[in-house]
Amino acid sequence: MEALRQKIETAHECDEGNIKGNMGESNVVARQVDNERKELQSLIDKKGDVCALSFMRTKAYKNMKSMIEAKSESVLSIDERQMVSQSIHKAFNEYIDALKKHTKLTQDEAVLCCLVKCGLNTKECAVCKGVSLNAIRTQKSRIKSKLM
């Protein structure tokens, strides 16, 4: 992944220099940068899928799901949220690091991505994070715009 990031940065630097020179070459480099960016996003997405599959087999995931189901009309307590947060950070550490390194997502947005990777719906994410459904919808929208 680091090699891909360096290629993208190098291509981006080359792209900036070529704009002043030859527009045809600049378009080719821009397409290459875009393709490499998409490839990097795909690798990060696959890393998230692997983390999610591993996490979903653990007792921590089962405990998290049972807590969420028990609180379907309210939110998790502060202690429960901390427990969920610690479990997510432990299971998704590499994925969160990759997201933050190669995108402009905040820590909170990266955690929401992890919850979504685990198959939680908007309501379950809201219960888990202690916020409203609209807050989760807004955050998802912002994440999408940052990733595009």
DSSP file with accessible surface (Angstrom, degrees, kcal/mol):
  #  RESIDUE AA STRUCTURE BP1 BP2  ACC     N-H-->O    O-->H-N    N-H-->O    O-->H-N    TCO  KAPPA ALPHA  PHI   PSI    X-CA   Y-CA   Z-CA
    1    1 A M     >        0   0   68      0, 0.0     4,-2.4     0, 0.0     5,-0.1   0.000 360.0 360.0 360.0 -37.3    0.0    0.0    0.0
    2    2 A E  H  >  +     0   0   68      1,-0.2     4,-2.5     2,-0.2     5,-0.2   0.897 360.0  52.5 -63.2 -39.0    2.9    2.3    0.8
    3    3 A A  H  > S+     0   0   63      1,-0.2     4,-2.3     2,-0.2    -1,-0.2   0.914 109.3  49.4 -63.5 -41.0    4.3    1.8   -2.7
    4    4 A L  H  > S+     0   0   17      2,-0.2     4,-2.5     1,-0.2    -2,-0.2   0.919 109.6  51.6 -63.6 -42.0    0.9    2.7   -4.2
    5    5 A R  H  X S+     0   0   51     -4,-2.4     4,-2.6     1,-0.2    -2,-0.2   0.930 110.2  48.9 -61.1 -42.4    0.7    5.8   -2.1
    6    6 A Q  H  X S+     0   0  101     -4,-2.5     4,-2.8     1,-0.2     5,-0.2   0.901 110.1  51.6 -65.4 -38.9    4.2    6.8   -3.3
    7    7 A K  H  X S+     0   0  118     -4,-2.3     4,-3.1     2,-0.2     5,-0.2   0.920 110.6  48.7 -61.5 -42.8    3.3    6.2   -6.9
    8    8 A I  H  X S+     0   0   31     -4,-2.5     4,-2.7     2,-0.2    -2,-0.2   0.934 112.9  46.9 -64.4 -44.3    0.2    8.4   -6.5
    9    9 A E  H  X S+     0   0   88     -4,-2.6     4,-2.4     2,-0.2    -2,-0.2   0.925 114.9  46.6 -63.8 -43.4    2.2   11.2   -4.9
   10   10 A T  H  X S+     0   0   78     -4,-2.8     4,-2.7     2,-0.2    -2,-0.2   0.932 113.8  47.9 -64.2 -43.6    4.9   11.0   -7.6
   11   11 A A  H  X S+     0   0   14     -4,-3.1     4,-3.0    -5,-0.2    -1,-0.2   0.893 110.5  52.3 -64.5 -37.4    2.3   10.9  -10.4
   12   12 A H  H  X S+     0   0   87     -4,-2.7     4,-2.3    -5,-0.2    -2,-0.2   0.927 110.5  47.5 -65.0 -42.3    0.5   13.8   -8.8
   13   13 A E  H  X S+     0   0  127     -4,-2.4     4,-1.8     1,-0.2    -2,-0.2   0.918 114.2  47.1 -63.6 -43.1    3.8   15.8   -8.7
   14   14 A C  H  X S+     0   0   63     -4,-2.7     4,-2.4     1,-0.2    -2,-0.2   0.905 109.4  55.1 -63.1 -40.2    4.5   14.9  -12.3
   15   15 A D  H  X S+     0   0   24     -4,-3.0     4,-1.5     1,-0.2    -2,-0.2   0.917 106.0  51.0 -60.2 -42.8    0.9   15.8  -13.2
   16   16 A E  H  X S+     0   0  105     -4,-2.3     4,-0.7     1,-0.2    -1,-0.2   0.900 112.3  47.0 -63.1 -38.8    1.3   19.3  -11.8
   17   17 A G  H  X S+     0   0   45     -4,-1.8     4,-0.7     1,-0.2     3,-0.4   0.876 110.1  52.6 -70.3 -35.3    4.5   19.8  -13.8
   18   18 A N  H  < S+     0   0   42     -4,-2.4     8,-0.3     1,-0.2     4,-0.2   0.751  93.3  71.1 -73.9 -24.9    3.0   18.5  -17.0
   19   19 A I  H  < S+     0   0   86     -4,-1.5    -1,-0.2     1,-0.2    -2,-0.2   0.911 101.0  47.2 -58.4 -38.4    0.0   20.8  -16.9
   20   20 A K  H  < S+     0   0  193     -4,-0.7    -1,-0.2    -3,-0.4    -2,-0.2   0.801 125.0  30.9 -71.1 -29.2    2.4   23.7  -17.7
   21   21 A G  S  < S+     0   0   64     -4,-0.7     2,-0.6     1,-0.2    -3,-0.1   0.837 125.0   5.5 -93.7 -89.0    4.0   21.7  -20.5
   22   22 A N     >  -     0   0   78     -4,-0.2     4,-1.8     1,-0.1    -1,-0.2  -0.875  49.3-163.9-112.8 114.7    2.0   19.2  -22.5
   23   23 A M  H  > S+     0   0  108     -2,-0.6     4,-2.0     1,-0.2     5,-0.2   0.838  89.8  58.2 -66.6 -32.0   -1.7   18.8  -21.8
   24   24 A G  H  > S+     0   0   42      2,-0.2     4,-1.5     1,-0.2    -1,-0.2   0.941 109.4  42.9 -63.7 -47.6   -1.9   15.5  -23.6
   25   25 A E  H  > S+     0   0  107      1,-0.2     4,-2.5     2,-0.2    -1,-0.2   0.869 110.2  58.8 -65.2 -35.6    0.6   13.9  -21.3
   26   26 A S  H  X S+     0   0    5     -4,-1.8     4,-2.6    -8,-0.3    -2,-0.2   0.898 103.6  50.8 -61.3 -41.6   -1.1   15.5  -18.4
   27   27 A N  H  X S+     0   0   80     -4,-2.0     4,-2.1     2,-0.2    -1,-0.2   0.887 109.7  50.7 -64.6 -38.7   -4.4   13.8  -19.2
   28   28 A V  H  X S+     0   0   66     -4,-1.5     4,-2.2     2,-0.2    -2,-0.2   0.938 112.5  45.9 -64.2 -46.9   -2.6   10.4  -19.4
   29   29 A V  H  X S+     0   0   19     -4,-2.5     4,-2.8     1,-0.2    -2,-0.2   0.908 110.3  54.3 -63.7 -40.2   -1.0   11.0  -16.0
   30   30 A A  H  X S+     0   0   38     -4,-2.6     4,-2.4     1,-0.2    -1,-0.2   0.907 109.1  48.2 -61.3 -40.9   -4.2   12.2  -14.5
   31   31 A R  H  X S+     0   0  152     -4,-2.1     4,-2.6     2,-0.2    -1,-0.2   0.898 111.2  50.7 -65.3 -40.2   -6.0    9.0  -15.6
   32   32 A Q  H  X S+     0   0   99     -4,-2.2     4,-2.6     2,-0.2    -2,-0.2   0.922 110.6  48.9 -63.4 -43.0   -3.1    6.9  -14.2
   33   33 A V  H  X S+     0   0   23     -4,-2.8     4,-2.6     2,-0.2    -2,-0.2   0.925 111.6  49.5 -61.6 -43.6   -3.4    8.7  -10.9
   34   34 A D  H  X S+     0   0   55     -4,-2.4     4,-2.4     1,-0.2    -2,-0.2   0.920 111.5  48.7 -63.3 -42.2   -7.1    8.2  -10.8
   35   35 A N  H  X S+     0   0   98     -4,-2.6     4,-2.2     2,-0.2    -1,-0.2   0.910 112.7  47.7 -63.7 -42.0   -6.7    4.5  -11.5
   36   36 A E  H  X S+     0   0   41     -4,-2.6     4,-2.5     2,-0.2    -2,-0.2   0.876 110.0  52.9 -68.9 -35.1   -4.1    4.1   -8.8
   37   37 A R  H  X S+     0   0   83     -4,-2.6     4,-2.6     2,-0.2    -2,-0.2   0.933 110.4  47.7 -63.2 -43.3   -6.3    6.0   -6.4
   38   38 A K  H  X S+     0   0  109     -4,-2.4     4,-2.2     2,-0.2    -2,-0.2   0.895 110.9  51.4 -65.1 -38.1   -9.2    3.6   -7.1
   39   39 A E  H  X S+     0   0  104     -4,-2.2     4,-2.2     2,-0.2    -2,-0.2   0.918 110.3  49.1 -65.1 -41.1   -6.8    0.6   -6.7
   40   40 A L  H  X S+     0   0   12     -4,-2.5     4,-2.5     2,-0.2    -2,-0.2   0.928 110.6  50.1 -63.4 -44.3   -5.7    2.0   -3.3
   41   41 A Q  H  X S+     0   0   65     -4,-2.6     4,-2.6     1,-0.2    -1,-0.2   0.897 109.5  52.2 -61.4 -37.5   -9.3    2.5   -2.2
   42   42 A S  H  X S+     0   0   52     -4,-2.2     4,-2.5     2,-0.2    -1,-0.2   0.914 109.2  48.9 -65.0 -42.2  -10.1   -1.1   -3.3
   43   43 A L  H  X S+     0   0   66     -4,-2.2     4,-2.1     2,-0.2    -2,-0.2   0.913 112.2  48.1 -63.9 -41.7   -7.2   -2.4   -1.3
   44   44 A I  H  X S+     0   0    7     -4,-2.5     4,-2.2     2,-0.2    -2,-0.2   0.923 110.9  51.7 -64.4 -41.5   -8.3   -0.5    1.8
   45   45 A D  H  X S+     0   0   75     -4,-2.6     4,-2.1     1,-0.2    -2,-0.2   0.918 109.5  49.4 -61.7 -42.5  -11.9   -1.7    1.3
   46   46 A K  H  X S+     0   0  122     -4,-2.5     4,-2.4     2,-0.2    -1,-0.2   0.891 107.9  54.1 -65.0 -38.2  -10.7   -5.3    1.1
   47   47 A K  H  X S+     0   0   58     -4,-2.1     4,-2.4     1,-0.2    -1,-0.2   0.915 108.5  50.2 -61.6 -40.5   -8.6   -4.8    4.3
   48   48 A G  H  X S+     0   0    0     -4,-2.2     4,-2.6     1,-0.2    -2,-0.2   0.900 108.6  51.9 -63.3 -40.5  -11.8   -3.6    6.0
   49   49 A D  H  X S+     0   0   68     -4,-2.1     4,-2.6     2,-0.2    -2,-0.2   0.913 109.9  48.9 -63.0 -42.2  -13.7   -6.7    4.8
   50   50 A V  H  X S+     0   0   93     -4,-2.4     4,-2.2     2,-0.2    -2,-0.2   0.934 112.6  47.7 -63.8 -45.1  -11.1   -9.0    6.2
   51   51 A C  H  X S+     0   0   17     -4,-2.4     4,-2.8     1,-0.2    -2,-0.2   0.913 112.1  50.6 -60.9 -42.5  -11.1   -7.2    9.5
   52   52 A A  H  X S+     0   0    3     -4,-2.6     4,-2.8     2,-0.2    -2,-0.2   0.924 109.3  49.7 -64.0 -44.5  -14.9   -7.3    9.6
   53   53 A L  H  < S+     0   0   95     -4,-2.6     4,-0.5     1,-0.2    -1,-0.2   0.911 113.8  46.2 -62.0 -41.4  -15.1  -11.0    8.9
   54   54 A S  H >< S+     0   0   65     -4,-2.2     3,-1.0    -5,-0.2    -2,-0.2   0.928 114.3  47.6 -65.1 -45.2  -12.5  -11.7   11.6
   55   55 A F  H >< S+     0   0    6     -4,-2.8     3,-2.1     1,-0.2     6,-0.5   0.888 103.7  60.8 -64.8 -38.7  -14.3   -9.5   14.1
   56   56 A M  T 3< S+     0   0   67     -4,-2.8    -1,-0.2     1,-0.3    -2,-0.2   0.645 100.4  57.1 -67.6 -11.2  -17.7  -10.9   13.4
   57   57 A R  T <  S+     0   0  181     -3,-1.0    -1,-0.3    -4,-0.5    -2,-0.2   0.460  92.8  94.4 -93.8  -2.2  -16.5  -14.3   14.6
   58   58 A T  S <> S-     0   0   53     -3,-2.1     4,-1.6    -4,-0.2     5,-0.1  -0.475  80.9-123.4 -93.3 163.7  -15.5  -13.0   18.0
   59   59 A K  H  > S+     0   0  159      1,-0.2     4,-2.8     2,-0.2     5,-0.2   0.846 111.2  62.7 -68.5 -33.2  -17.3  -13.0   21.3
   60   60 A A  H  > S+     0   0   35      1,-0.2     4,-2.4     2,-0.2    -1,-0.2   0.896 103.3  48.8 -60.7 -39.8  -16.8   -9.2   21.4
   61   61 A Y  H  > S+     0   0   30     -6,-0.5     4,-2.8     2,-0.2    -1,-0.2   0.932 111.0  49.4 -65.7 -44.5  -18.9   -8.9   18.3
   62   62 A K  H  X S+     0   0  127     -4,-1.6     4,-2.3     1,-0.2    -2,-0.2   0.906 112.1  48.5 -62.6 -40.2  -21.7  -11.1   19.7
   63   63 A N  H  X S+     0   0   71     -4,-2.8     4,-2.3     2,-0.2    -1,-0.2   0.913 111.1  50.8 -64.2 -42.6  -21.7   -9.1   22.9
   64   64 A M  H  X S+     0   0    2     -4,-2.4     4,-2.4    -5,-0.2    -2,-0.2   0.940 110.8  48.4 -60.7 -46.4  -21.9   -5.9   21.0
   65   65 A K  H  X S+     0   0   39     -4,-2.8     4,-2.6     1,-0.2    -1,-0.2   0.907 111.2  49.7 -62.8 -41.2  -24.8   -7.1   18.9
   66   66 A S  H  X S+     0   0   62     -4,-2.3     4,-2.0     2,-0.2    -1,-0.2   0.899 111.0  49.9 -68.0 -36.9  -26.7   -8.3   22.0
   67   67 A M  H  X S+     0   0   26     -4,-2.3     4,-1.2     2,-0.2    -2,-0.2   0.922 112.3  48.0 -64.0 -42.5  -26.2   -4.9   23.7
   68   68 A I  H  < S+     0   0    4     -4,-2.4     3,-0.5     1,-0.2    -2,-0.2   0.923 111.6  49.1 -64.7 -44.7  -27.4   -3.1   20.6
   69   69 A E  H >< S+     0   0  122     -4,-2.6     3,-1.1     1,-0.2    -1,-0.2   0.882 109.0  53.3 -64.1 -35.2  -30.5   -5.3   20.3
   70   70 A A  H 3< S+     0   0   84     -4,-2.0    -1,-0.2     1,-0.3     3,-0.2   0.778 113.6  43.5 -70.4 -23.5  -31.3   -4.8   24.0
   71   71 A K  T >< S+     0   0   63     -4,-1.2     3,-2.3    -3,-0.5    -1,-0.3  -0.035  70.9 137.4-110.7  31.8  -31.2   -1.0   23.5
   72   72 A S  T <  S+     0   0   55     -3,-1.1    -1,-0.2     1,-0.3    -2,-0.1   0.744  78.2  38.9 -55.9 -24.9  -33.1   -0.8   20.2
   73   73 A E  T 3  S+     0   0  159     -3,-0.2    -1,-0.3    -4,-0.1     2,-0.2   0.369 125.2  27.2-106.6   3.1  -35.1    2.2   21.4
   74   74 A S  S <  S-     0   0   65     -3,-2.3     2,-0.3     0, 0.0    56,-0.1  -0.589  86.8 -88.2-138.9-155.8  -32.3    4.0   23.3
   75   75 A V        -     0   0   63     -2,-0.2    53,-0.2    55,-0.1    52,-0.1  -0.816  41.0 -93.4-122.1 164.4  -28.5    4.3   23.3
   76   76 A L        -     0   0    1     51,-2.0    -1,-0.0    -2,-0.3    -8,-0.0  -0.416  46.1-106.0 -72.6 150.9  -25.7    2.4   24.9
   77   77 A S     >  -     0   0   50      1,-0.1     4,-2.9    -2,-0.1     5,-0.2  -0.225  35.4-100.9 -68.0 168.4  -24.4    3.7   28.2
   78   78 A I  H  > S+     0   0  108      1,-0.2     4,-2.3     2,-0.2     5,-0.2   0.918 124.9  49.1 -59.4 -43.3  -21.0    5.4   28.3
   79   79 A D  H  > S+     0   0  121      2,-0.2     4,-2.2     1,-0.2    -1,-0.2   0.906 111.6  48.7 -63.7 -42.0  -19.3    2.3   29.6
   80   80 A E  H  > S+     0   0   44      2,-0.2     4,-2.5     1,-0.2    -2,-0.2   0.909 110.8  50.8 -64.7 -41.0  -21.0    0.2   26.9
   81   81 A R  H  X S+     0   0   74     -4,-2.9     4,-2.8     1,-0.2    -2,-0.2   0.898 110.1  50.0 -63.7 -40.1  -19.9    2.6   24.2
   82   82 A Q  H  X S+     0   0  105     -4,-2.3     4,-2.6    -5,-0.2    -1,-0.2   0.904 110.1  50.8 -64.2 -39.5  -16.3    2.6   25.4
   83   83 A M  H  X S+     0   0   88     -4,-2.2     4,-2.2     2,-0.2    -2,-0.2   0.932 112.7  45.6 -63.3 -44.5  -16.4   -1.2   25.4
   84   84 A V  H  X S+     0   0    7     -4,-2.5     4,-2.8     2,-0.2     5,-0.2   0.934 112.6  51.6 -63.3 -44.9  -17.6   -1.2   21.8
   85   85 A S  H  X S+     0   0   46     -4,-2.8     4,-2.8     1,-0.2     5,-0.2   0.916 110.0  48.4 -60.6 -43.5  -15.1    1.4   20.8
   86   86 A Q  H  X S+     0   0  135     -4,-2.6     4,-2.3     2,-0.2    -1,-0.2   0.913 112.1  49.2 -63.9 -41.5  -12.2   -0.5   22.3
   87   87 A S  H  X S+     0   0   28     -4,-2.2     4,-2.5     2,-0.2     5,-0.2   0.919 112.8  47.4 -63.5 -43.6  -13.4   -3.7   20.5
   88   88 A I  H  X S+     0   0    0     -4,-2.8     4,-2.7     1,-0.2    -2,-0.2   0.935 112.6  48.5 -64.1 -47.1  -13.7   -1.9   17.2
   89   89 A H  H  < S+     0   0   52     -4,-2.8     4,-0.4    -5,-0.2    -1,-0.2   0.892 113.1  48.3 -61.9 -38.2  -10.3   -0.2   17.5
   90   90 A K  H >< S+     0   0  184     -4,-2.3     3,-0.5    -5,-0.2    -1,-0.2   0.936 118.2  38.9 -67.4 -45.1   -8.6   -3.5   18.4
   91   91 A A  H 3< S+     0   0   34     -4,-2.5    -2,-0.2     1,-0.2     3,-0.2   0.824 126.2  34.9 -75.2 -32.9  -10.2   -5.5   15.6
   92   92 A F  T 3X S+     0   0    0     -4,-2.7     4,-3.1    -5,-0.2     5,-0.3   0.121  76.1 122.7-111.9  20.9  -10.0   -2.7   12.9
   93   93 A N  H <> S+     0   0   85     -3,-0.5     4,-2.5    -4,-0.4     5,-0.2   0.907  79.3  43.6 -52.9 -49.6   -6.7   -1.1   13.9
   94   94 A E  H  > S+     0   0  124      2,-0.2     4,-2.3    -4,-0.2    -1,-0.2   0.901 115.4  49.1 -64.6 -40.8   -5.0   -1.6   10.5
   95   95 A Y  H  > S+     0   0   12      2,-0.2     4,-2.7     1,-0.2    -2,-0.2   0.934 111.8  47.8 -65.6 -45.4   -8.1   -0.6    8.6
   96   96 A I  H  X S+     0   0    2     -4,-3.1     4,-2.7     1,-0.2     5,-0.2   0.924 112.1  50.5 -62.5 -43.6   -8.6    2.6   10.6
   97   97 A D  H  X S+     0   0   87     -4,-2.5     4,-2.2    -5,-0.3    -1,-0.2   0.922 111.7  47.6 -61.0 -42.7   -4.9    3.5   10.2
   98   98 A A  H  X S+     0   0    7     -4,-2.3     4,-2.2     2,-0.2    -2,-0.2   0.914 112.1  50.0 -65.8 -42.0   -5.1    3.0    6.4
   99   99 A L  H  X S+     0   0    7     -4,-2.7     4,-1.3     1,-0.2     6,-0.5   0.938 114.2  43.8 -60.6 -47.6   -8.3    5.0    6.2
  100  100 A K  H  < S+     0   0   93     -4,-2.7    -1,-0.2     1,-0.2    -2,-0.2   0.854 115.1  49.5 -68.9 -32.2   -6.9    7.9    8.1
  101  101 A K  H  < S+     0   0  119     -4,-2.2    -1,-0.2    -5,-0.2    -2,-0.2   0.878 122.1  29.9 -73.8 -38.3   -3.5    7.8    6.2
  102  102 A H  H  < S+     0   0   42     -4,-2.2     2,-0.3    -5,-0.2    -2,-0.2   0.385 122.2  41.2-108.7   1.0   -5.0    7.8    2.7
  103  103 A T  S  < S-     0   0   26     -4,-1.3    44,-0.1    -5,-0.2    43,-0.0  -0.841  81.1-113.6-135.0 178.0   -8.2    9.7    3.1
  104  104 A K        +     0   0  180     -2,-0.3     2,-0.2    42,-0.2    -4,-0.1   0.017  66.7 136.1-103.1  28.2   -9.3   12.8    5.0
  105  105 A L        -     0   0   10     -6,-0.5    -2,-0.1     1,-0.1     2,-0.1  -0.489  50.2-129.4 -77.4 145.3  -11.6   10.9    7.3
  106  106 A T     >  -     0   0   68     -2,-0.2     4,-2.5     1,-0.1     5,-0.2  -0.363  29.5-102.0 -81.9 170.6  -11.7   11.7   11.0
  107  107 A Q  H  > S+     0   0   69      1,-0.2     4,-2.2     2,-0.2     5,-0.2   0.917 124.1  50.9 -59.0 -43.9  -11.3    9.0   13.7
  108  108 A D  H  > S+     0   0   85      1,-0.2     4,-2.0     2,-0.2    -1,-0.2   0.893 110.4  48.6 -63.2 -40.9  -15.1    9.1   14.4
  109  109 A E  H  > S+     0   0   12      2,-0.2     4,-2.1     1,-0.2    -1,-0.2   0.893 109.4  53.0 -67.7 -37.4  -15.8    8.7   10.6
  110  110 A A  H  X S+     0   0    0     -4,-2.5     4,-1.9     2,-0.2    -2,-0.2   0.904 107.5  51.6 -64.3 -38.8  -13.4    5.8   10.4
  111  111 A V  H  X S+     0   0   17     -4,-2.2     4,-2.3     1,-0.2    -1,-0.2   0.917 107.4  52.6 -65.2 -40.1  -15.2    4.1   13.3
  112  112 A L  H  X S+     0   0    1     -4,-2.0     4,-2.5     1,-0.2    -1,-0.2   0.916 106.1  54.1 -61.7 -39.7  -18.5    4.5   11.6
  113  113 A C  H  X S+     0   0   16     -4,-2.1     4,-2.4     1,-0.2    -1,-0.2   0.902 107.8  51.0 -59.0 -40.1  -17.0    2.8    8.5
  114  114 A C  H  X S+     0   0    0     -4,-1.9     4,-1.5     2,-0.2    -1,-0.2   0.911 108.9  50.1 -63.6 -44.2  -16.0   -0.1   10.7
  115  115 A L  H  <>S+     0   0    2     -4,-2.3     5,-1.9     1,-0.2    -2,-0.2   0.909 111.7  48.2 -61.7 -40.9  -19.5   -0.4   12.1
  116  116 A V  H ><5S+     0   0   64     -4,-2.5     3,-2.0     1,-0.2    -2,-0.2   0.904 106.8  56.4 -66.4 -39.7  -21.0   -0.4    8.6
  117  117 A K  H 3<5S+     0   0   42     -4,-2.4    -1,-0.2     1,-0.3    -2,-0.2   0.821 101.5  58.6 -60.6 -29.4  -18.4   -3.0    7.5
  118  118 A C  T 3<5S-     0   0    1     -4,-1.5    -1,-0.3    -3,-0.2    -2,-0.2   0.448 123.9-106.4 -79.0  -1.9  -19.8   -5.2   10.4
  119  119 A G  T < 5 +     0   0   58     -3,-2.0     2,-0.2     1,-0.3    -3,-0.2   0.607  66.2 153.4  90.0  12.5  -23.2   -5.0    8.7
  120  120 A L      < -     0   0    6     -5,-1.9    -1,-0.3     1,-0.1     2,-0.1  -0.549  36.6-135.6 -75.5 139.3  -24.8   -2.7   11.2
  121  121 A N     >  -     0   0   84     -2,-0.2     4,-2.5     1,-0.1     5,-0.2  -0.280  32.5 -90.8 -84.3 178.9  -27.6   -0.6    9.8
  122  122 A T  H  > S+     0   0   33      1,-0.2     4,-2.2     2,-0.2     5,-0.2   0.901 126.1  49.7 -59.7 -43.0  -28.1    3.1   10.5
  123  123 A K  H  > S+     0   0   92      1,-0.2     4,-2.4     2,-0.2    -1,-0.2   0.925 111.3  48.4 -64.3 -43.7  -30.3    2.6   13.5
  124  124 A E  H  > S+     0   0   33      1,-0.2     4,-2.5     2,-0.2    -1,-0.2   0.893 110.7  51.4 -64.8 -38.2  -27.8    0.2   15.1
  125  125 A C  H  X S+     0   0    0     -4,-2.5     4,-2.5     2,-0.2    -1,-0.2   0.908 109.5  50.7 -63.4 -40.5  -24.9    2.6   14.4
  126  126 A A  H  X>S+     0   0    6     -4,-2.2     5,-1.8     2,-0.2     4,-1.5   0.920 111.5  46.8 -64.0 -43.9  -26.9    5.4   16.1
  127  127 A V  H  <5S+     0   0    8     -4,-2.4   -51,-2.0     1,-0.2     3,-0.2   0.932 114.1  49.2 -61.5 -43.5  -27.6    3.2   19.2
  128  128 A C  H  <5S+     0   0    6     -4,-2.5    -2,-0.2     1,-0.2    -1,-0.2   0.872 118.1  37.5 -65.6 -39.3  -23.9    2.2   19.3
  129  129 A K  H  <5S-     0   0   34     -4,-2.5    -1,-0.2    -5,-0.2    -2,-0.2   0.547 106.7-121.1 -93.4  -9.9  -22.6    5.7   19.0
  130  130 A G  T  <5S+     0   0   23     -4,-1.5     2,-0.2     1,-0.3    -3,-0.2   0.845  73.3 110.5  74.8  34.0  -25.2    7.4   21.2
  131  131 A V  S   <S-     0   0   62     -5,-1.8    -1,-0.3    -6,-0.2    -2,-0.1  -0.782  70.3 -84.8-130.6 176.9  -26.5    9.8   18.5
  132  132 A S     >  -     0   0   70     -2,-0.2     4,-1.7     1,-0.1     5,-0.1  -0.319  35.8-111.5 -81.1 165.2  -29.6   10.2   16.4
  133  133 A L  H  > S+     0   0   66      1,-0.2     4,-2.6     2,-0.2     5,-0.2   0.891 119.2  54.8 -60.3 -40.9  -30.4    8.5   13.1
  134  134 A N  H  > S+     0   0  105      1,-0.2     4,-2.6     2,-0.2    -1,-0.2   0.859 103.5  55.1 -63.6 -35.2  -30.1   11.9   11.3
  135  135 A A  H  > S+     0   0   39      2,-0.2     4,-2.4     1,-0.2    -1,-0.2   0.918 109.8  46.5 -63.9 -40.8  -26.6   12.3   12.7
  136  136 A I  H  X S+     0   0    0     -4,-1.7     4,-2.8     2,-0.2     5,-0.2   0.924 111.9  50.9 -67.1 -43.1  -25.5    9.0   11.3
  137  137 A R  H  X S+     0   0  126     -4,-2.6     4,-2.2     1,-0.2    -2,-0.2   0.920 112.1  47.5 -59.7 -43.5  -27.1    9.8    7.9
  138  138 A T  H  X S+     0   0   61     -4,-2.6     4,-2.3     2,-0.2    -1,-0.2   0.925 112.0  49.4 -63.5 -44.2  -25.3   13.1    7.8
  139  139 A Q  H  X S+     0   0   23     -4,-2.4     4,-2.3     1,-0.2    -2,-0.2   0.912 110.1  50.9 -64.4 -40.6  -22.0   11.5    8.8
  140  140 A K  H  X S+     0   0   49     -4,-2.8     4,-2.5     1,-0.2    -1,-0.2   0.914 109.6  51.3 -61.3 -41.7  -22.4    8.8    6.1
  141  141 A S  H  X S+     0   0   75     -4,-2.2     4,-2.1     1,-0.2    -2,-0.2   0.911 110.3  48.3 -62.1 -43.0  -23.1   11.5    3.5
  142  142 A R  H  X S+     0   0  149     -4,-2.3     4,-2.0     2,-0.2    -1,-0.2   0.881 109.8  52.5 -65.7 -38.3  -19.9   13.4    4.5
  143  143 A I  H  X S+     0   0   13     -4,-2.3     4,-1.9     2,-0.2    -2,-0.2   0.939 108.6  50.7 -62.5 -45.7  -17.9   10.2    4.4
  144  144 A K  H  X S+     0   0  136     -4,-2.5     4,-1.1     1,-0.2    -2,-0.2   0.913 109.9  49.4 -59.1 -42.9  -19.1    9.5    0.9
  145  145 A S  H  < S+     0   0   84     -4,-2.1     3,-0.2     1,-0.2    -1,-0.2   0.873 110.7  50.6 -68.1 -32.3  -18.3   13.0   -0.3
  146  146 A K  H  < S+     0   0   83     -4,-2.0   -42,-0.2     1,-0.2    -1,-0.2   0.823 111.4  48.7 -72.0 -29.5  -14.7   12.7    1.2
  147  147 A L  H  <        0   0   49     -4,-1.9    -1,-0.2    -5,-0.1    -2,-0.2   0.621 360.0 360.0 -86.1 -13.3  -14.2    9.3   -0.5
  148  148 A M     <        0   0  172     -4,-1.1    -3,-0.0    -3,-0.2    -4,-0.0  -0.272 360.0 360.0 -84.9 360.0  -15.3   10.5   -4.0
